[in-house]
Amino acid sequence: MPDNLVKTVSIDKTGNIWIVTGDCFTGGVVMCYKNNTFIKYDTTDGIPDRFVTCIAFDSTGNIWFGSRYHGISCFDGKKWFNYNPANSNFPDKHVRSIAVDKNNRIWACTDNGLACFYKGKWDVMNKTNSALPDNGVNSIAFSKKTNEIWIATDKGLLWAYDVGAIKQMINVAPIVYSAKTSKLPDNLTYQVIIDENDNVWISCWGGIVKIEKGVWNVMTPKNSKLPDFVEYIMTMHNDELWIATNTGLYIMKNKEWSILTPSNSAIPDFFVNKVAFDKEGNAWIATQSGLVKMKE
């Protein structure tokens, strides 16, 4: 481990653990934990940026890295390919998150819109040419059972019937949810995820919303154990909601809460950045003071 500060953790289909280290001032490196060995990937190895923000894996084995200053990069195991505003129509140098849909399309959420990579081309969506309520796009999630898409932005949550509906190319109009038109606690929506039962979970400034069969259930620091004034980074594991915060790791199951901190567990820091689960159900926890493996 080159640094105790672990910003994010992701796990590929073969079970390799991918982490990003480093602070917001000097950056860090990407590490792959494979066969009990750490493999380092730095700017000298092909990554164009020491500030990697997110990692995702497509169905053909490619690894996608979002960055703060150099757009998005693809690593096929041998070669690196980078897309940024200087060498392509990729919309912005800062990638906030990446998602891969069931058709192996790559979706990049950026400071300047949403970019979709399919068959070698980027399709860019923004406030001008689509139903997006804002160009600051934070997260995108896809229904497990339908073609529906949910997009979290800086100014509300967008629901679209399918890909075409985002660009308003079909008759089913997209819906933009805001604090005024819905039960969202705030327009700033950070993350949206969809569980195995097709329930939609949205984290925003001020709370977390669960949409189950059209019914909105809002959790806030006032009516739940959620901490106040933090960004909630969610991960679903079976029927449990795991929430990384800067005041510890919060776990909710059947409306019951557990809170793990350095005071009551082996987690070394109150600042928890993300949680990912391997095939055995073990939790890998990225913190400001190291990477933790919690056995199932």
C-alpha positions in Angstrom: 0.0 0.0 0.0 1.6 3.3 -1.1 -0.7 5.4 1.0 -3.2 4.9 3.9 -5.8 7.1 2.2 -8.0 4.9 0.0 -10.5 7.0 -2.0 -12.5 4.3 -3.6 -12.7 0.5 -4.0 -14.2 -1.6 -6.8 -14.1 -5.4 -7.6 -14.0 -6.9 -11.0 -15.7 -10.1 -12.2 -12.7 -12.3 -11.5 -12.5 -11.0 -7.9 -9.6 -8.6 -8.2 -9.8 -5.7 -5.8 -9.1 -2.3 -7.4 -8.4 0.8 -5.2 -7.4 4.4 -5.7 -5.1 6.0 -3.2 -3.9 9.6 -2.5 -5.3 12.9 -1.3 -6.9 15.8 -3.2 -3.7 17.8 -3.3 -1.0 15.5 -4.7 -3.1 12.6 -6.0 -2.2 8.9 -5.9 -2.0 5.7 -7.8 -4.3 2.8 -8.7 -3.6 -0.5 -7.0 -4.9 -4.0 -8.0 -5.0 -6.6 -5.2 -4.6 -9.9 -7.1 -3.5 -13.3 -5.7 -2.5 -11.7 -2.4 -0.2 -9.2 -4.3 -0.6 -5.5 -4.9 0.1 -4.3 -8.5 0.6 -0.6 -8.9 -0.6 1.5 -11.9 0.8 5.1 -12.0 1.2 7.8 -14.7 4.4 6.0 -15.8 2.3 2.9 -16.6 -0.2 4.6 -18.8 -2.8 6.3 -16.6 -2.7 10.0 -17.7 -3.9 11.4 -14.3 -2.8 10.8 -10.7 -6.3 11.9 -9.7 -8.5 8.9 -10.5 -12.1 9.4 -9.4 -13.8 6.2 -10.2 -13.4 2.7 -11.8 -15.8 0.5 -13.7 -15.6 -2.8 -15.7 -17.4 -3.7 -19.0 -18.5 -7.1 -20.1 -15.5 -7.7 -22.4 -12.9 -7.3 -19.6 -11.9 -3.6 -20.2 -11.4 -1.4 -17.2 -12.5 2.2 -17.3 -11.0 4.9 -15.2 -12.5 8.4 -14.6 -10.2 11.2 -13.6 -10.3 14.8 -12.5 -8.2 16.4 -15.1 -7.9 14.0 -18.1 -11.4 12.6 -18.9 -11.8 8.9 -19.1 -9.3 6.1 -19.9 -9.8 2.5 -21.0 -7.3 -0.3 -20.2 -7.7 -3.6 -22.0 -4.9 -5.3 -20.1 -2.2 -4.2 -22.4 -3.0 -0.9 -23.9 -4.4 2.4 -22.6 -6.9 4.6 -24.5 -7.7 8.1 -23.2 -10.7 10.3 -24.2 -10.8 13.9 -23.2 -12.1 17.2 -24.7 -8.8 17.8 -26.4 -8.7 14.6 -28.5 -12.4 13.7 -28.9 -16.0 15.0 -28.3 -15.8 13.8 -24.7 -17.6 16.7 -22.9 -15.4 17.4 -19.9 -12.0 16.6 -18.3 -13.7 15.8 -14.9 -15.5 12.5 -14.6 -17.6 12.1 -11.5 -18.7 8.5 -12.0 -18.9 5.7 -14.6 -21.6 3.0 -15.2 -22.0 0.1 -17.6 -25.4 -1.0 -18.8 -26.6 -4.4 -19.9 -25.8 -3.6 -23.5 -22.2 -2.9 -22.5 -22.6 0.9 -23.1 -20.2 3.0 -21.1 -21.8 6.0 -19.3 -19.7 8.8 -18.0 -21.1 11.4 -15.7 -19.2 14.7 -15.9 -19.2 18.3 -14.9 -20.5 19.1 -18.4 -23.1 16.5 -19.2 -23.6 12.8 -19.7 -21.5 10.8 -22.3 -22.4 7.4 -23.6 -19.8 5.3 -25.4 -21.1 2.7 -27.9 -19.6 1.1 -30.9 -16.5 3.3 -30.8 -18.3 6.7 -30.5 -19.3 9.1 -27.7 -22.9 10.4 -27.6 -23.0 13.5 -25.4 -26.2 14.7 -23.7 -26.6 18.0 -21.8 -29.2 20.6 -21.0 -29.3 21.9 -24.5 -30.0 18.6 -26.4 -31.7 16.4 -23.8 -34.0 16.4 -20.8 -31.2 16.7 -18.3 -32.1 19.4 -15.7 -28.4 20.3 -15.3 -25.0 19.7 -16.9 -23.5 18.6 -13.5 -24.3 14.8 -13.7 -23.3 12.7 -10.6 -24.7 9.2 -11.1 -26.7 7.0 -13.4 -28.5 3.7 -12.7 -30.5 1.2 -14.8 -33.5 -0.8 -14.0 -33.0 -4.6 -13.5 -36.4 -5.4 -15.1 -37.1 -2.7 -17.6 -35.3 -0.2 -19.8 -35.9 2.7 -17.3 -33.0 5.0 -16.4 -32.5 7.2 -13.4 -29.9 10.1 -13.4 -28.8 12.1 -10.4 -27.7 15.7 -11.1 -26.8 18.9 -9.3 -30.3 20.2 -9.8 -32.7 17.3 -9.5 -33.4 13.7 -10.5 -34.3 12.6 -14.0 -36.4 9.5 -14.8 -36.4 8.3 -18.4 -38.4 5.5 -20.0 -35.3 4.4 -21.9 -32.2 5.8 -23.6 -34.1 7.5 -26.4 -36.3 9.3 -23.8 -33.3 11.1 -22.3 -32.8 12.8 -25.7 -36.6 13.2 -26.0 -36.7 11.0 -29.1 -39.9 9.1 -28.1 -43.4 10.1 -26.9 -42.9 9.0 -23.3 -41.8 12.2 -21.7 -39.0 12.1 -19.1 -39.7 13.3 -15.6 -37.5 15.7 -13.6 -38.0 15.4 -9.8 -37.0 18.3 -7.6 -37.5 19.3 -4.0 -40.5 21.4 -5.1 -42.2 18.7 -7.2 -41.4 15.6 -5.1 -40.3 14.3 -1.7 -36.6 14.9 -2.5 -35.0 16.6 0.5 -32.8 18.6 -1.8 -32.2 19.2 -5.5 -28.5 18.2 -5.2 -28.7 14.4 -5.8 -25.4 12.6 -5.4 -26.0 9.0 -6.2 -28.7 6.7 -7.5 -28.6 2.9 -7.3 -31.2 0.2 -8.0 -31.4 -3.0 -6.0 -32.2 -6.5 -7.1 -35.9 -5.9 -6.5 -35.9 -2.8 -8.7 -36.2 -0.4 -5.8 -34.5 2.9 -6.4 -32.3 4.5 -3.8 -31.2 8.2 -4.1 -28.7 10.0 -1.8 -28.9 13.7 -1.7 -27.9 16.6 0.5 -30.1 16.1 3.5 -31.1 12.4 3.3 -31.7 9.2 1.4 -34.9 8.3 -0.6 -36.2 4.8 -1.4 -38.7 4.5 -4.2 -40.5 1.1 -3.9 -43.4 0.5 -6.4 -43.9 4.2 -6.8 -44.0 4.9 -3.0 -41.3 7.4 -1.7 -39.8 6.7 1.7 -37.5 9.6 2.9 -34.9 9.1 5.5 -33.3 12.1 7.1 -31.1 12.8 10.1 -34.4 13.7 11.9 -36.3 10.5 11.3 -33.4 7.9 11.1 -29.8 7.3 12.3 -28.3 9.1 9.3 -25.7 11.7 10.2 -26.2 15.3 9.2 -24.4 17.5 6.7 -22.5 14.7 4.9 -22.4 13.0 1.5 -23.9 9.5 1.6 -22.1 6.9 -0.6 -24.4 3.9 -0.9 -23.8 0.2 -1.6 -26.5 -2.5 -1.6 -25.6 -6.0 -0.3 -28.5 -8.4 -0.3 -31.2 -6.5 1.5 -28.8 -4.3 3.4 -28.0 -0.7 2.7 -24.4 0.2 3.5 -23.6 3.9 3.7 -20.1 5.4 3.7 -19.9 8.7 5.5 -17.3 10.9 7.2 -18.7 9.9 10.6 -18.5 6.1 10.2 -20.1 3.2 8.3 -23.9 3.0 8.6 -25.8 -0.2 7.8 -29.6 -0.5 7.6 -31.5 -3.7 7.4 -35.2 -4.0 8.0 -35.2 -0.5 9.3 -32.7 -1.5 12.0 -29.4 0.5 12.1 -25.8 -0.4 12.9 -23.1 2.2 13.0 -19.4 1.1 12.8 -16.7 3.5 13.9 -13.1 3.2 15.3 -14.8 3.3 18.8 -16.7 0.0 18.3 -15.0 -1.9 15.5 -11.8 -2.5 13.6 -12.5 0.2 11.1 -9.5 2.5 11.5 -11.1 5.9 10.7 -14.4 7.7 10.9 -13.9 8.8 7.3 -15.3 5.9 5.2 -15.2 6.6 1.4 -16.8 3.5 -0.2 -17.7 -0.2 0.3 -17.6 -3.0 -2.2 -18.5 -6.7 -1.9 -16.7 -9.7 -3.3 -18.3 -13.0 -4.5 -17.9 -14.5 -1.0 -19.9 -11.6 0.5 -16.9 -10.0 2.2 -17.0 -6.3 2.5 -14.0 -4.2 1.3 -14.0 -0.8 3.0 -12.0 2.2 1.7 -11.1 4.6 4.5 -8.8 7.5 5.1 -6.6 5.2 7.1 -6.4 2.1 5.0 -8.4 -0.7 3.3 -10.4 -3.0 5.5 -11.7 -6.5 4.7 -14.7 -7.5 6.8 -15.5 -11.2 6.5 -19.0 -12.3 5.8 
